[in-house]
């Protein structure tokens, strides 16, 4: 197993981390504990020593299962990460309430890596105002938390403010070869590297989207290495960056565990040819974008209630990955029916406000038709 030294902390972690938010489930939607135990055991036997869970994963069941599953292992043999559900924290006393509940569920006296979960700038300011960070530092001084960090979902500007606010032990960001300019992105990676803050990476396969392409993209990956899975290229792209110390993978099947172990047990950074090949693939995927909507929202609010930027984001993603599965949840569940493109009354107010001069009315018609027909 590839190990990475966190020089700042004086420890070594497995480059592959086991993400515990996508365990296999049974017919009742509960964790399939027998299979999940086997998957964890297989990963640990192969050298995985970083286990990442969180308060809300699997509707609160993940921490309970992880605590039970890890009981048979020497506590010093692995690093356990979990996260404070900051959206529930309304007072500094809530920190102890949730932290102590997590210790009980995880059947442990301490947490190795403790994160403020899913932070954005608004939540950060709330936590500072409530004195949450100071209380977490006290818990660290008591030995109940070994390393303190945060996981992040916001703009680069917000990331810079938060990262520079204190000397964090580590940080967790989303990064993959398609999202280099999203959220913290590569600018955030470089800032963390400059500040000697080790990084843990989530969504290296973009929720599975970088493992499921059409035949043309699969062929290009196959030409780079016919023995390698498509997903392995995404993992190796992230793992090739030196300040990335853990790459989290939320594994749902034993096949995924085995494929990831194949990638990380004898880890090979991307070659120059492979890096160029991925750049070409990224260009192909980006070339499929249907319009140049930047999500600036100058077109909003729409008098008919259409969420114009959201429709275009889903539509463009659908074409980029040429897979309805890539947007099924966004289109069928996340977006309300009243927000969909079909409700456009063609008043034209959006087009008058659009700085990109997009043909919004026509594009909304096309978006609705494509997503209804699932024609790709």
N, C-alpha and C positions, 0 to 999 in steps of 0.2 A: 504494500500500500504506500502510495506517495505521501510523505509527511512534509509539512511546512512548519518552519520555526517562526513563531511569533517572538521576534527578538525582544520587543518591548516588554513582553510578559514572561519571557524565559521558559516557554513551553513549546511543545510540538503537537500539532493537531493533524489528523488525517485530512488530506485535501478533499476527499469526499465526505460530506456530512449527511447523515440520515435525517431528512425532513419528515416530521411526524404529523403532517396535515392531510395526507392522502393515503392512509392505510387502506387495504382492501376492506370492504364492508359486506355484511350479510343481507338477507332479504328484508330485515327490519331496519336497515340503515345503520346498524351498529358495527363497530370494528370486528372483523373476523379475527378473533384473538389468536386462534391456533395458527393461522397462516401468517399473521403479522408477527407473531413471536418467532416463527421459523425464519422470516425475512430479516428481522433484527439480528437473530443469532448468526445467520449466514454472513451478514455484513460485518458484525463484530469479530467473527472468527477470521475474516479476511483483513482485519486491521482498521476498520472504521471505529474511531473513538470520539466522534462528535455527534451528539444526539440532540436534535432541535425540536422542541414542542412549544405550545403556547396555551394560554387559558381557554380561548374559544375553539381550538381545533377539535373537529369531530363533536361539536356541540358540548364541549367540556369533557369528553371521554378520553381524549388523547393523553392528557397528563395522568389520569388514573391508570390507563393501560401501560404507559411508559414506566410509571413507578413500579407496577407489578412485574413488568417484563424484565426490568433491570435488577431486580432484587437479588438474583443469583450471582451477579457480577461484583467483584471487588469495586467499591465506590471510587477508589483512586485510579481505576483502570480506564475510565472514560470521562469525557467532559459533557456535562448536562447544561443545555441552554433552554430557558423559558422566558416569558415576557409578561410585563405588567400591563393589564388591560386598561390603558390610560383613560379610555372613554367612560369607564365606570368610576374613575377617581374624582371625587368631589371635595375631598378634604385630605390633609396629610395623614389623618388616621386611617384612611382607606388603603394606604400603601401597606400597612401592617396586616390589615384585614385580608387583602388578596394574597399577599406574599405568604403569610402563614397558612392560608388555605392551600396554596400551591405546594408548599413544603410537605404538608400532610398528604396530598394526593400523590406526590412524587416519592413519598416515603424516604425522605432525605433530610439532613440537617442543614444543607447548604446547596446553593446553585452556583455552578462554575461561571456561566455566562448569563447575565440578567440584562434584559433589554426593555427600554420603554418602547411599547409596541406600536407600529404603524404611525410613526410620528410625522406630522406636518407642522408648519410654522404656528398655526393657531393652537394646536395642542401643546406645542413646546412652551408657548407663552403662558398657557394655563398651568402647566406643571411647574414652571419657574415661580409663578405668582403664589401657588399653593405650598411651595417649599418641598416639593416631591423629590427633587434631585438631592437636596441636602439630607433628607431622610434615607434615601438609597445609599448615600455615601456613609451614613452612620451604620447601616446594615452591613456595608462592606467592611467598615472598621471592626465590626463585631465578628467578622469571619463568615457571615451567612451568605454573602455574595462575594465571589472572588474577583470577577471582572464585570465592569459596568459599561453598557453601550446603549444604542438605540437602533431600531429598524426604521426605514425611511421611505415615505411616499409623498413627494412634493417637488417643487422646482429646484434647480441648482442653487438659486439665490437663497432659498430657505435652507438648503443643505449647508451652504457655506456659513450661514449665521449660526446654525446649530452646532456644526462640527467645531467651529472656532470658539464656542462659548466656554468650553472647559477642556481639560486634557483627558479625553475619552480613552478607555482601554481598548476598545474596538468599535466597529460600526458595521451594520448590515444594510446593503443596498441591493436594488434590482439592477442587473446588468446582463446583457447578452448581445450578440452581434447585430441584432436588429434595433436595439434600444440604446445605442451609444449616445444619442442626443436627448433621451427621455429622462425625466426625473434628475437624479444626481449625475447619471451618465458618466462618460469618460472624463469630463472635467472634474466631477466629484471623485473619481478614482485617483486622478493625479493630485488633487488637493489632499486626500487622505494619505497618499504616499509621501507627499512633501512634509506632512505633519507627523509622520511615523505612526499612523493609526492603522492597525491591521484590519483587513476587510473580510467579511463573510458575505457571500453572494447568494441571493435568492432569485428565483425565476430564470435560471441560466438557459432553460429550454422554453421560456415564455409560456408557461402553463401547458406544455406539450405541443405548442404550435410549431416549434422548430424540429419536431420529430415526425411531423405528418405533412408532407408536401405531395404535389402532383407528380406524375411520372417524369416530367422534364427536369425538375429540380432534383428528384431522387437519382436520375441518371447522372447528373453532374457530380453529385457526391460519390456515387459509385465509381466514377472515373478517377476520383482522387484516391479512393481506397475501397476496393470491392469487398473487403472483409470487415469493414467498419460500419456500424449503424449510423443512420443520419443523426440521431440524438448525440452520439459520441463527439461529433464535430463541434456542436454547440458547447458541450462540457469542456472540451479541450481548448476551445477559443478562450473561454473564461479562465481556465486553469493555467494558461500560458502567460498570464499577467503575474508578475512576481509578488506584488503586494496583496494578492488574493490568497488567503490562507485556508479558507474552507469554501467549498462549492456545495450548496445544499441541493439535494434532489429529493422531491417528495415521491417516493417509490410506492406503487400500488400493486405490483405483481412481482413474483419471484424472477420472472424473465427480465424485468427492469433492473432488479438488484444485480443479477448476473451480468447484464450488459454494462452496467455502471462499474462493477468490479473489474471487468475486462479492460475498461478504459483507465481506471485509476490505480490498479495494482501494479501495472507496468506502464506508468504514465509517460507519454511522449508529447512534449509541446508541439504545436503546429509547425510544420516546415514552411519555408518561404512559399513553396508552390501551393500548399494547402491554404495559407493565408490569402494568397492572391485569388485562389479558387473561391473562397468564401466571399471575398470582396465582390467578385463577379456575380455570385449568386444574390448577394444583397442588392446589387444594382438591378438585376432582373426583377426581383420581388418589388423593389420600389418603383420600377417603371410601370407596374400594373396599377398604380394609384389612378383613380378615375377623375379626380379633380384636385385642385390645389388648396382645398380648405385647410386653413391653419388653426382652426378652432378659436379664433380671436373673439368670436361672439358679437361682433359689431352688428350682425344681422338679427340679434335678439333684443328684446323678446318678440317672438312672432305673434301677430294678433290672432292667428288661428290655433296657437298652442303648439306648433310643430317645433321640436328641438332640432334645429337645422344642423348644428355642428355634430350632434350625436348621431344623426342619420348618416351624415357623410363619413364619420369615423367608422361606423359599422360597415358601410358600403365599401369604403376603400380597403378595409381589412379583409373583407370577403374576397375581393378581387386579388389582393396581394398574395394571399395564401391559397386562393382558389379552392377554398373549403368552407362549406356552410357550417361545419362543426366548429370552425374557428370563431364564429359569431353567433352561434345558436342561442347561447344563454343571453348575450347582450340584446339580441333582437326579440327573442320570445319571452324573456323573463324580466330583464333589467329595464327595458324600455316600455313605458306605458303605451297603450294603443293610441291614446289621444296625442302622443308626441310624434307619431310616425308620419312619414312623408305624405301618405295618402290624404292627410287632412289639410294640405296646402290649398288655399283659395286663390292663388296666383295674383295676389294684390301687388306684388313687385316691390314692396317696401324694403325687403331684404337685399335685393339687387342694387337698389339705390345706395345702400349703406355699406356694401361689401367692398373692402379695399383691394381685393383680388379680382374684382370685376367678373365674378363667376356667374354662369348661367344657372342660378340657383333653382328657379322654377322647373326648368327642363331636367336638371340633374336630380331633383327630388322625384320626379316621375320615373326616371331611369332606376334610381335606387330602390324605390318601392317595387317596381317590376322585377328587378334582378333578385331581390331578397324574397319576394313572394314565389317566384318560379324556381329558385335554387338551381339556376340553369348551368352553373359551372360544374 
